[in-house]
Amino acid sequence: MSGFGRDGSGRATLGGRALFELRAEAGVGTPAYFYDLDAVADATRELCAAFGAAPGFVAYAVKANTAGSIVRAVAQAGGGADVVSGGELRVALGAGVGPERIVMSGVAKQDWELDLAIGHGIRAIQLESVEEIPRVAARARALGKTARVSLRINPDVEIDSHAHIATGHDEAKFGIVARDLPTAFEAIGRGATALALDGLSTHVGSMLTTPTPYLESARVVCSAARELRARGKPLAFVDLGGGFGIDYGGAPVEPPPAFVRAALGLLAEQGLGDLALVVEPGRSLVAPFGVLVASVVQSKTSGTRRWCMIDAGMNDLIRPALYGARHRIEPVERAPSAPEWQVVGPVCESSDDFGLHPLGGELPGVVVLRDAGAYGFTMASEYNGRPLPAEVFVAGGKVAHVSRSPGVEAWVERRLGA
Ligand SMILES: *Cc1c(COP(=O)(O)O)cnc(C)c1O
C-alpha cells in the first residue's frame, strides 16, 4: 500500500511518483483529484485475506467513490459491491462485479431500481422497512422471479461519531428495529416464493475507530439469526456493514482487517460460524489513497489572521462544511512548516472553510488536501458556477486514466439552455 507520501527532497508523492510530475503527465489543471489504484487494490486484497478460509465477501460501498477505475480495481482484487441506487448498481455490474457479490441498500428504492436488482439476481436486496417487503414481493412477482433479500436491522446502537453519519440508533430512518422483526418475518412469509430471506444485515454508521461498537450491533444481528434458525428458517449470511474509520491525522484507528477478524470471532462464539460474513467498507478502502490538488489563488492578512484562498471549495470536497471534518492541507513542493494559514475555498458560504494548516512563511503555489479518496468527488457539486473537478487515476507509478473536468464552457451552456 502506498497512497500519499514525500520523496527525499520533501516533494509530495502519490503511489511513489511526485504529484507535480503526475499532474504534468495527466495534463490537468486544478482542482483535481488523484487516486492510487494499486493501493486501493492492496487494501481490498488485505481485507479479503482477513477472511482466511471463512465464507463471505467484501462488499465495497460504491457510494464512497463511484469511479469505474476504482470499482474495477476493487473487483479485480476480489471485492464485491454495496450499492444504494440503480445508477451505482449499473456501475458495479459494468465494472465487472458479479451479481453474486452485490447487495443493495437504501430506504427508498424505486420500482425501476428494484426491477434492475431482481432482474440481475443480485445477492440481496436489503430491506429497510416492513412496509417495503410487499413492494419488493410485487416487483418480483411481476418479473416472474424470486428476489433474494436480507433484513437490515436497526440495532439501536449509539456510536461516538458525528450525528450525520450515525445511522444505527432507534430514531434513524435506516433499517428495522428489533421489536418489528417478528412482523417483518411474517411479511416475508406472505411473500411466499417471490422472496427468499437469505441474510440479516446492519450498518451502524461511519468512522468507527475500534471494533467494539461494530460487535455491539453484530450481537443484535446474531441474536436475530439464532431466533430465525430456531423457527427452522435457513439463513445464508450476515452482513455487518461498513464504517471502518481511517486516521485523518487525528488519532490512530484499528485497521480494517481487525474488524473482520473480530466479526469472525463473534460468529464462531455465537455458534454461527457456518454463516457467510459480508462487510461493507467504503471509506477505508479509498480515502487514504486519494488526494485533492488545488492552487493558491489569493492571500489576505487581517490583524493576526493569515488567510489562504484556494481554487478548491466545499463544492469539490464538502466533508469539512458538512461534518466538520478535517483534511490535512500541505504544500505540494515541500514539507509542511509553520506558520499556519486559515485555508478557505472560493464559494460564497462561510462554511467553505478547511481550517488552519501549516503552509509556511511564504505561501506555496499548489497545495494538497490529504485523505480525499472517499466522499470527495462523489459528493461534489457545481454550486457557484464551478464545474466538477478532474480525476486522475495512477497505477504502476503512471497515469493510467484521466477523467477531465467538463469545464466552465459546458456549465455556462447548460445553464443558459435551462
Ligand atoms: C455508507 C455505507 C457504508 C460504508 O460506510 P463507510 O463508512 O464508508 O465504510 C456501508 N453500508 C451502508 C449501508 C452504507 O450506507
The ligand as an SDF file (V2000), in Angstrom:
LIG
                    3D

 15 15  0  0  0  0  0  0  0  0999 V2000
  -22.1920    4.3530    3.5680 C   0  0  0  0  0  0  0  0  0  0  0  0
  -22.4860    2.9330    3.8260 C   0  0  0  0  0  0  0  0  0  0  0  0
  -21.4370    2.0300    4.0090 C   0  0  0  0  0  0  0  0  0  0  0  0
  -19.9780    2.4300    4.0180 C   0  0  0  0  0  0  0  0  0  0  0  0
  -19.6260    3.2200    5.0950 O   0  0  0  0  0  0  0  0  0  0  0  0
  -18.0680    3.6150    5.2690 P   0  0  0  0  0  0  0  0  0  0  0  0
  -18.0640    4.4420    6.4920 O   0  0  0  0  0  0  0  0  0  0  0  0
  -17.6740    4.3910    4.0610 O   0  0  0  0  0  0  0  0  0  0  0  0
  -17.3080    2.3530    5.3980 O   0  0  0  0  0  0  0  0  0  0  0  0
  -21.7640    0.7040    4.1730 C   0  0  0  0  0  0  0  0  0  0  0  0
  -23.0530    0.2830    4.1740 N   0  0  0  0  0  0  0  0  0  0  0  0
  -24.0810    1.1340    4.0090 C   0  0  0  0  0  0  0  0  0  0  0  0
  -25.4590    0.5990    4.0170 C   0  0  0  0  0  0  0  0  0  0  0  0
  -23.8290    2.4780    3.8310 C   0  0  0  0  0  0  0  0  0  0  0  0
  -24.8690    3.3130    3.6940 O   0  0  0  0  0  0  0  0  0  0  0  0
  1  2  1  0
  2  3  1  0
  2 14  2  0
  3  4  1  0
  3 10  2  0
  4  5  1  0
  5  6  1  0
  6  7  2  0
  6  8  1  0
  6  9  1  0
 10 11  1  0
 11 12  2  0
 12 13  1  0
 12 14  1  0
 14 15  1  0
M  END
$$$$
